Amino acid sequence: MNAPSDTGPEAFFREQRDAFTHTLDTQGPEAALLQAWDSFDGNVAIQCEGQPPVDCAKGCASCCALRVTALAPEVFVLADCLRATAPALQRHGIDLIGAVREADAATRGLDETARVAARRRCAFVVQGVCLIHRARPLACRGHASHDRRACADAAAGRVDQVPFSGPHRTVRLLLQAALQAALRDQGKAWGAYELNHALVLALDRPDAQAAWQQGEDPLADAAADLELREAMAAGFDEMRR
């Protein structure tokens, strides 16, 4: 087997995996997640040099009817955010936790195709604004378009193709995989979960994060990638050779 290149996607994955492992060991999963977000922003900026500008902007929520998956640290950070902001939002007539529960009840079990067909707007989008934008999962960060009009047409079923940003998607996939590999190395549940149901599970069990830290998988019922995990685990192991 040829020695891995010191540049390119494989080298980036290895570098990020090692960095996440160090942060998980020394600071914990929330710090590793913040690290992932920072790395995403920095590397996307580099990879997008010379590319057409992204046309995503506040008020455009055309893609916010897609199914979103998230890793356990992302779910727990959002669950804490929902608990912390609930009183203030309720004073403004916004019951975000209730909206998440309603969305989960309406979309649980739907695959990607059915989810798009349902055209149900994300529970976090209120008057066109994402209320969790700063804490949004990597899946959302990595979904960017060069043409918001095309996104609106796709959401309405008028077109099938949207000019998505390749660098956003690639960086997101590599960072997510690197964080998953690091979590797996620590013996923690590392899969991807459907966001709405995972949040409901986390909100309903106050000790969910502590249980996850001890090696349990309190979000298992929301698993969205079970058919992929064996191949992913094999790939992670291969990358260590």
Residue frames as qw, qx, qy, qz and C-alpha x, y, z in Angstrom:
[[0.000, 0.888, 0.460, 0.000, 0.00, 0.00, 0.00],
 [0.397, 0.543, -0.031, 0.740, 1.38, 3.40, -0.95],
 [0.297, -0.309, -0.469, 0.773, 2.19, 5.84, 1.82],
 [0.097, 0.848, 0.516, -0.068, -0.51, 8.47, 2.27],
 [0.354, 0.581, 0.081, 0.728, 0.11, 11.87, 0.72],
 [0.316, -0.327, -0.455, 0.766, 0.87, 14.71, 3.10],
 [0.239, 0.195, -0.029, -0.951, -1.67, 16.84, 1.25],
 [0.403, -0.121, -0.703, -0.573, -5.18, 16.29, 0.01],
 [0.677, -0.420, -0.167, -0.580, -8.38, 14.95, 1.57],
 [0.865, -0.195, -0.442, 0.133, -6.78, 11.93, 3.30],
 [0.468, 0.128, -0.398, 0.778, -4.11, 14.03, 4.96],
 [0.267, -0.404, 0.051, -0.873, -6.71, 16.60, 6.00],
 [0.802, -0.372, -0.329, -0.331, -8.85, 13.86, 7.54],
 [0.780, -0.100, -0.456, 0.416, -5.90, 12.45, 9.50],
 [0.239, 0.263, -0.277, 0.893, -4.84, 15.87, 10.72],
 [0.459, -0.410, -0.038, -0.787, -8.34, 16.78, 11.86],
 [0.847, -0.292, -0.430, -0.110, -8.90, 13.40, 13.49],
 [0.631, -0.017, -0.456, 0.628, -5.73, 13.82, 15.56],
 [0.006, -0.303, 0.169, -0.938, -6.70, 17.39, 16.48],
 [0.651, -0.406, -0.214, -0.605, -10.18, 16.32, 17.57],
 [0.825, -0.203, -0.500, 0.169, -8.77, 13.43, 19.58],
 [0.409, 0.106, -0.405, 0.811, -6.47, 15.80, 21.46],
 [0.268, -0.321, 0.055, -0.907, -9.31, 18.24, 22.17],
 [0.776, -0.342, -0.382, -0.367, -11.66, 15.47, 23.30],
 [0.748, -0.118, -0.514, 0.403, -8.98, 14.19, 25.67],
 [0.369, 0.005, -0.326, 0.870, -8.12, 17.58, 27.13],
 [0.172, 0.014, 0.113, -0.978, -11.25, 19.75, 26.87],
 [0.417, 0.316, 0.752, -0.402, -14.24, 17.59, 26.00],
 [0.394, 0.428, 0.743, 0.332, -16.81, 17.20, 23.21],
 [0.148, 0.922, 0.316, -0.167, -18.20, 20.73, 23.24],
 [0.191, -0.766, 0.367, 0.493, -14.73, 22.18, 22.68],
 [0.415, -0.053, 0.781, 0.464, -14.16, 19.68, 19.86],
 [0.333, 0.697, 0.627, 0.100, -17.40, 20.80, 18.24],
 [0.014, 0.946, 0.007, -0.323, -16.38, 24.46, 18.43],
 [0.349, -0.493, 0.616, 0.505, -13.08, 23.42, 16.89],
 [0.445, 0.309, 0.777, 0.321, -14.94, 21.70, 14.05],
 [0.233, 0.889, 0.387, -0.073, -16.97, 24.83, 13.35],
 [0.139, -0.858, 0.271, 0.413, -13.87, 27.03, 13.32],
 [0.417, -0.242, 0.744, 0.463, -12.04, 24.59, 11.06],
 [0.436, 0.581, 0.671, 0.149, -15.02, 24.49, 8.72],
 [0.149, 0.956, 0.145, -0.208, -15.12, 28.26, 8.35],
 [0.232, -0.744, 0.464, 0.422, -11.39, 28.59, 7.80],
 [0.425, -0.108, 0.807, 0.396, -11.02, 25.75, 5.34],
 [0.422, 0.684, 0.593, 0.047, -14.12, 26.62, 3.34],
 [0.074, 0.937, -0.053, -0.337, -12.79, 30.15, 2.92],
 [0.267, -0.535, 0.668, 0.443, -9.56, 28.72, 1.49],
 [0.419, 0.148, 0.857, 0.262, -11.23, 26.14, -0.75],
 [0.339, 0.777, 0.521, -0.101, -13.75, 28.64, -2.11],
 [0.126, -0.672, 0.266, 0.680, -11.09, 31.00, -3.43],
 [0.051, 0.253, -0.682, -0.684, -11.78, 31.54, -7.13],
 [0.066, 0.384, 0.917, 0.079, -15.23, 29.92, -6.89],
 [0.181, -0.560, -0.384, -0.711, -18.52, 31.69, -7.65],
 [0.165, -0.268, 0.500, -0.807, -19.90, 33.46, -4.57],
 [0.096, -0.345, -0.919, 0.164, -22.38, 31.68, -2.34],
 [0.208, -0.386, -0.311, -0.844, -25.86, 33.18, -2.63],
 [0.481, -0.521, -0.693, 0.127, -27.20, 32.08, 0.76],
 [0.037, 0.348, -0.196, 0.916, -28.43, 34.93, 2.95],
 [0.114, 0.220, 0.704, -0.665, -30.59, 35.72, 5.95],
 [0.528, 0.361, 0.155, -0.753, -34.23, 35.31, 5.02],
 [0.637, 0.321, -0.575, -0.400, -33.64, 32.53, 2.50],
 [0.513, -0.265, 0.749, -0.325, -34.82, 29.21, 3.92],
 [0.740, 0.314, -0.342, -0.487, -35.53, 27.23, 0.76],
 [0.556, 0.257, -0.788, 0.064, -33.35, 24.29, 1.80],
 [0.178, -0.271, 0.685, -0.653, -34.71, 24.23, 5.34],
 [0.846, -0.022, 0.071, -0.527, -37.25, 21.53, 4.55],
 [0.664, 0.351, -0.660, 0.019, -34.54, 18.90, 4.07],
 [0.875, -0.444, -0.187, 0.048, -33.84, 16.21, 6.62],
 [0.089, 0.802, -0.487, 0.334, -30.95, 17.23, 8.88],
 [0.899, -0.212, -0.336, 0.186, -28.64, 14.79, 10.62],
 [0.104, -0.847, 0.366, -0.370, -26.32, 15.63, 13.48],
 [0.580, 0.150, -0.717, 0.356, -23.70, 14.03, 15.69],
 [0.552, -0.581, -0.569, 0.185, -24.31, 13.55, 19.41],
 [0.371, -0.300, -0.221, 0.851, -22.24, 16.59, 20.51],
 [0.075, -0.191, -0.324, -0.923, -24.25, 18.77, 18.13],
 [0.470, -0.525, -0.629, -0.327, -27.51, 17.42, 19.53],
 [0.548, -0.521, -0.493, 0.431, -26.49, 18.02, 23.14],
 [0.238, -0.119, -0.023, 0.964, -25.26, 21.55, 22.45],
 [0.245, -0.308, -0.434, -0.810, -28.56, 22.38, 20.76],
 [0.534, -0.539, -0.648, -0.054, -30.59, 20.77, 23.54],
 [0.441, -0.411, -0.352, 0.716, -28.77, 22.95, 26.09],
 [0.058, 0.039, 0.204, 0.976, -29.35, 25.98, 23.87],
 [0.370, -0.456, -0.596, -0.548, -33.07, 25.25, 23.67],
 [0.537, -0.564, -0.572, 0.257, -33.38, 24.87, 27.44],
 [0.384, -0.296, -0.178, 0.856, -31.43, 28.08, 28.07],
 [0.036, -0.011, -0.264, -0.964, -33.33, 30.25, 25.59],
 [0.159, -0.472, -0.841, -0.210, -36.82, 28.83, 26.12],
 [0.152, -0.676, -0.522, 0.497, -37.99, 31.40, 28.74],
 [0.048, -0.475, 0.152, 0.866, -36.88, 34.41, 26.69],
 [0.082, -0.050, -0.738, -0.668, -38.38, 33.05, 23.48],
 [0.131, -0.534, -0.835, 0.016, -41.65, 32.23, 25.19],
 [0.070, -0.623, -0.304, 0.718, -41.94, 35.84, 26.28],
 [0.160, 0.390, -0.393, -0.817, -41.97, 36.65, 22.57],
 [0.786, 0.262, 0.174, -0.532, -44.60, 34.01, 21.85],
 [0.603, 0.478, -0.618, -0.160, -42.14, 31.45, 20.46],
 [0.814, -0.338, 0.433, -0.189, -42.27, 27.90, 21.81],
 [0.379, 0.614, -0.656, -0.223, -39.23, 26.45, 20.07],
 [0.195, -0.202, 0.945, -0.165, -39.16, 23.23, 22.07],
 [0.609, 0.365, 0.557, -0.431, -42.83, 22.67, 21.29],
 [0.576, 0.668, -0.232, -0.410, -42.12, 23.33, 17.61],
 [0.132, 0.475, -0.866, -0.087, -39.37, 20.73, 17.61],
 [0.392, 0.052, 0.869, -0.296, -41.70, 18.20, 19.19],
 [0.643, 0.549, 0.264, -0.465, -44.38, 18.94, 16.58],
 [0.435, 0.662, -0.524, -0.313, -41.86, 18.61, 13.77],
 [0.092, -0.310, 0.944, -0.059, -40.64, 15.29, 15.14],
 [0.541, 0.254, 0.704, -0.383, -44.18, 13.94, 15.37],
 [0.622, 0.657, 0.066, -0.421, -44.85, 14.96, 11.77],
 [0.498, 0.701, -0.487, -0.155, -41.59, 13.78, 10.19],
 [0.468, -0.455, 0.751, -0.097, -40.35, 10.85, 12.26],
 [0.698, 0.090, 0.708, 0.051, -39.58, 7.87, 10.04],
 [0.599, 0.779, 0.107, -0.152, -39.74, 9.78, 6.76],
 [0.751, -0.018, 0.277, 0.600, -36.85, 9.22, 4.37],
 [0.224, -0.341, 0.167, 0.898, -35.17, 12.06, 2.49],
 [0.025, -0.243, -0.656, -0.714, -37.55, 11.91, -0.48],
 [0.283, -0.668, -0.682, -0.095, -40.67, 11.91, 1.68],
 [0.356, -0.589, -0.274, 0.672, -39.26, 14.68, 3.82],
 [0.118, -0.140, 0.326, 0.927, -38.74, 16.94, 0.80],
 [0.157, -0.400, -0.727, -0.535, -42.20, 16.11, -0.54],
 [0.313, -0.663, -0.629, 0.259, -43.78, 17.09, 2.78],
 [0.222, 0.597, 0.074, 0.768, -42.28, 20.60, 2.41],
 [0.548, -0.778, -0.305, 0.045, -42.35, 21.12, 6.14],
 [0.211, 0.811, -0.285, 0.465, -40.19, 24.04, 7.18],
 [0.548, 0.073, -0.637, 0.537, -37.54, 23.46, 9.84],
 [0.452, -0.742, -0.490, 0.079, -38.81, 24.16, 13.35],
 [0.510, -0.456, -0.102, 0.723, -35.94, 26.57, 13.96],
 [0.188, 0.213, 0.356, 0.890, -36.89, 28.91, 11.12],
 [0.019, -0.722, -0.584, 0.372, -39.15, 31.71, 12.36],
 [0.248, 0.919, 0.112, -0.286, -40.17, 34.48, 9.96],
 [0.708, 0.674, -0.148, 0.152, -37.44, 33.38, 7.59],
 [0.025, 0.766, -0.557, 0.320, -34.70, 33.51, 10.24],
 [0.795, -0.043, -0.586, 0.153, -32.83, 30.52, 11.69],
 [0.479, -0.812, 0.098, -0.318, -32.92, 30.98, 15.45],
 [0.837, -0.438, 0.269, 0.188, -30.05, 28.53, 16.00],
 [0.648, 0.740, -0.154, 0.095, -27.84, 29.77, 13.19],
 [0.003, -0.784, 0.584, -0.211, -24.71, 30.15, 15.33],
 [0.480, -0.321, 0.790, -0.206, -25.14, 26.60, 16.69],
 [0.842, 0.344, -0.067, -0.410, -26.43, 24.93, 13.53],
 [0.869, -0.179, 0.436, 0.150, -25.03, 21.45, 12.75],
 [0.269, -0.411, 0.628, 0.604, -22.26, 20.78, 10.26],
 [0.381, 0.399, 0.795, 0.253, -24.89, 19.35, 7.92],
 [0.176, 0.913, 0.349, -0.121, -26.46, 22.80, 7.63],
 [0.208, -0.793, 0.304, 0.486, -23.12, 24.59, 7.39],
 [0.365, -0.232, 0.750, 0.501, -22.08, 22.36, 4.51],
 [0.355, 0.573, 0.715, 0.185, -25.21, 22.98, 2.46],
 [0.018, -0.661, 0.015, 0.750, -24.66, 26.16, 0.44],
 [0.591, 0.578, 0.532, 0.185, -25.82, 27.29, -2.98],
 [0.320, -0.124, 0.266, 0.901, -24.56, 29.64, -5.66],
 [0.206, -0.216, -0.441, -0.846, -28.11, 30.57, -6.72],
 [0.220, 0.152, 0.716, -0.644, -30.89, 31.10, -4.19],
 [0.604, 0.276, -0.097, -0.741, -33.47, 31.45, -6.97],
 [0.557, 0.198, -0.777, -0.218, -32.62, 27.94, -8.13],
 [0.077, -0.010, -0.880, 0.469, -33.07, 26.75, -4.54],
 [0.439, 0.235, 0.357, -0.790, -36.54, 28.32, -4.40],
 [0.648, 0.295, -0.418, -0.564, -37.44, 26.70, -7.71],
 [0.398, 0.147, -0.903, 0.059, -36.20, 23.33, -6.46],
 [0.132, 0.089, 0.748, -0.645, -38.19, 23.67, -3.24],
 [0.564, 0.328, 0.157, -0.741, -41.29, 24.37, -5.35],
 [0.722, 0.146, 0.676, 0.034, -40.62, 21.35, -7.53],
 [0.525, 0.805, 0.000, -0.276, -39.91, 23.37, -10.67],
 [0.476, 0.673, -0.565, 0.031, -36.30, 22.20, -11.14],
 [0.961, -0.210, -0.172, 0.054, -34.26, 19.18, -10.08],
 [0.749, 0.106, -0.177, 0.629, -30.75, 20.63, -9.95],
 [0.238, -0.971, -0.024, 0.006, -29.27, 23.32, -7.71],
 [0.587, 0.590, -0.353, 0.427, -25.71, 24.68, -8.07],
 [0.725, -0.684, -0.050, 0.057, -24.45, 23.68, -4.63],
 [0.047, 0.856, -0.503, 0.105, -21.00, 24.66, -3.39],
 [0.888, 0.140, -0.425, 0.107, -18.66, 21.69, -3.70],
 [0.324, 0.399, -0.583, 0.630, -16.09, 23.02, -1.21],
 [0.503, -0.378, 0.321, -0.708, -18.74, 23.47, 1.49],
 [0.944, -0.073, -0.097, -0.306, -19.93, 19.90, 1.05],
 [0.785, 0.290, -0.472, 0.277, -16.44, 18.36, 0.89],
 [0.109, 0.441, -0.558, 0.695, -15.07, 20.18, 3.93],
 [0.662, -0.318, 0.227, -0.640, -18.18, 19.34, 5.92],
 [0.962, 0.020, -0.224, -0.153, -17.99, 15.62, 5.05],
 [0.638, 0.341, -0.529, 0.444, -14.29, 15.40, 5.90],
 [0.105, -0.426, 0.493, -0.751, -14.65, 17.25, 9.20],
 [0.792, -0.244, 0.098, -0.551, -17.71, 15.27, 10.23],
 [0.932, 0.109, -0.345, 0.031, -15.98, 11.98, 9.42],
 [0.423, 0.406, -0.558, 0.587, -12.86, 13.05, 11.33],
 [0.376, -0.385, 0.410, -0.737, -14.92, 13.98, 14.39],
 [0.919, -0.104, -0.079, -0.372, -16.84, 10.70, 14.15],
 [0.798, 0.252, -0.488, 0.249, -13.59, 8.74, 13.98],
 [0.132, 0.419, -0.559, 0.703, -12.24, 10.56, 17.03],
 [0.641, -0.298, 0.239, -0.666, -15.45, 9.91, 18.98],
 [0.951, 0.043, -0.262, -0.160, -15.35, 6.23, 18.01],
 [0.566, 0.369, -0.584, 0.449, -11.74, 5.98, 19.19],
 [0.151, -0.351, 0.527, -0.759, -12.94, 7.21, 22.59],
 [0.092, -0.203, -0.965, 0.138, -15.64, 4.54, 22.78],
 [0.285, 0.379, 0.369, -0.799, -18.51, 6.99, 22.40],
 [0.527, 0.571, 0.629, 0.007, -21.57, 6.65, 20.16],
 [0.235, -0.411, 0.338, 0.814, -20.40, 8.31, 16.97],
 [0.306, 0.422, 0.763, 0.382, -23.21, 7.87, 14.44],
 [0.109, -0.097, -0.175, -0.974, -25.42, 10.45, 12.79],
 [0.083, 0.444, 0.817, -0.359, -28.94, 11.07, 14.09],
 [0.015, 0.651, 0.516, 0.556, -32.07, 12.64, 12.65],
 [0.152, 0.266, -0.321, 0.896, -32.02, 16.01, 14.34],
 [0.512, -0.416, -0.080, -0.748, -35.64, 16.51, 15.42],
 [0.877, -0.312, -0.331, -0.154, -36.05, 13.11, 17.05],
 [0.668, 0.077, -0.452, 0.587, -32.59, 13.18, 18.59],
 [0.028, -0.372, 0.240, -0.896, -33.38, 16.53, 20.20],
 [0.708, -0.411, -0.148, -0.556, -36.63, 15.21, 21.63],
 [0.881, -0.149, -0.414, 0.176, -34.76, 12.23, 23.09],
 [0.464, 0.191, -0.382, 0.776, -32.12, 14.53, 24.61],
 [0.259, -0.417, 0.096, -0.866, -34.70, 16.93, 26.01],
 [0.801, -0.358, -0.237, -0.417, -36.74, 14.11, 27.55],
 [0.896, -0.241, -0.254, 0.275, -33.77, 12.59, 29.32],
 [0.167, -0.969, 0.170, -0.065, -31.86, 15.09, 31.48],
 [0.586, -0.575, 0.535, 0.200, -28.95, 12.68, 31.93],
 [0.858, 0.496, 0.134, 0.014, -28.64, 11.87, 28.23],
 [0.386, 0.816, -0.386, 0.188, -25.33, 13.62, 27.74],
 [0.392, -0.603, 0.656, -0.230, -23.83, 12.10, 30.87],
 [0.881, 0.051, 0.456, -0.111, -24.98, 8.65, 29.71],
 [0.737, 0.667, -0.069, 0.087, -23.40, 9.24, 26.31],
 [0.044, 0.815, -0.539, 0.207, -20.14, 10.28, 27.98],
 [0.583, -0.380, 0.689, -0.202, -20.18, 6.90, 29.76],
 [0.070, -0.218, 0.899, 0.373, -20.46, 5.00, 26.47],
 [0.409, 0.457, 0.755, -0.232, -24.23, 4.60, 26.16],
 [0.061, 0.136, 0.527, 0.836, -26.23, 5.68, 23.12],
 [0.187, 0.462, 0.629, -0.596, -29.30, 7.51, 24.46],
 [0.380, 0.531, -0.139, -0.745, -30.04, 8.81, 20.94],
 [0.264, -0.105, 0.912, 0.294, -30.09, 5.36, 19.32],
 [0.411, 0.553, 0.706, -0.161, -33.77, 5.54, 18.35],
 [0.309, 0.874, 0.032, -0.374, -32.96, 8.52, 16.11],
 [0.491, -0.337, 0.622, 0.508, -30.10, 6.79, 14.25],
 [0.571, 0.708, 0.035, -0.415, -30.02, 7.79, 10.58],
 [0.390, 0.694, -0.582, -0.166, -26.98, 5.90, 9.29],
 [0.768, -0.317, 0.537, -0.143, -27.08, 2.37, 10.65],
 [0.905, 0.369, 0.200, 0.065, -26.58, 0.83, 7.20],
 [0.473, 0.799, -0.251, 0.273, -23.38, 2.87, 6.73],
 [0.454, -0.806, 0.350, -0.147, -21.64, 2.43, 10.05],
 [0.906, -0.166, 0.329, 0.207, -19.88, -0.88, 9.39],
 [0.692, 0.535, 0.137, 0.465, -18.30, 0.45, 6.19],
 [0.007, -0.920, 0.146, -0.363, -17.42, 3.75, 7.87],
 [0.692, -0.644, 0.324, -0.015, -15.78, 1.98, 10.81],
 [0.887, 0.092, 0.279, 0.357, -13.73, -0.15, 8.40],
 [0.451, 0.759, 0.047, 0.467, -12.66, 2.99, 6.58],
 [0.317, -0.892, 0.225, -0.231, -11.63, 4.67, 9.80],
 [0.829, -0.402, 0.359, 0.152, -9.53, 1.64, 10.74],
 [0.789, 0.402, 0.218, 0.410, -7.95, 1.51, 7.29],
 [0.195, 0.903, -0.062, 0.379, -6.90, 5.14, 7.60],
 [0.561, -0.766, 0.312, -0.034, -4.84, 4.23, 10.65],
 [0.922, -0.024, 0.264, 0.282, -2.62, 1.80, 8.70]]
